[in-house]
Amino acid sequence: MEKIILFDIDYTLINTNILRNEIHNKLIEVAETTPENFAKIQEKYISSLSSSTDFSPDELILVLSKNLKVPKKILRKVFYNNQEAYKKSLYSDTRDALSMLSKKYRLGIYSEGFEKFQKTKLLQSHISNYFKKDLVFIFRRKLDNLIALPHNTILVDDKLAVVETVMLTTNHEAVWINRKTNDKHPK
């Protein structure tokens, strides 16, 4: 039986900071507003969230449309049909690593957030073809759903807390990929 590797998306395959900046800049452009005005509206929305994984482009689109008087259709296009931004946000080693690993392993996704947006990231960045459809697990809260994962799986995640929880509470292997700092795993 082929071994399975499941990847988180944000800060593991995609540099979410770059993606966010690219999308924000395009939203500012199409809305014909200032960065300061955009930031003020967005901050009000972001501060209403309990967690970063509660972010929904569709909710932000509604808020922006109402406040900036821009049709939702135009704003939606920036989030869901913007290949340039998504491709730019891929880490430089993502495509090569997936290509190499897909020759020996079955690859999938284990991520959290809104499924539509997470899948958009994979499709628009042109990496969705590396992942088996039956191995895409996207939950609002992924640690609450570890039981749904296939046995004998390797998980790759940027959050040390996720990796440690997986290692302590399941029979899965986990790999911490730290793309944000120079910190090394303490063990």
Disulfide bonds with the S-S distance in Angstrom:
none
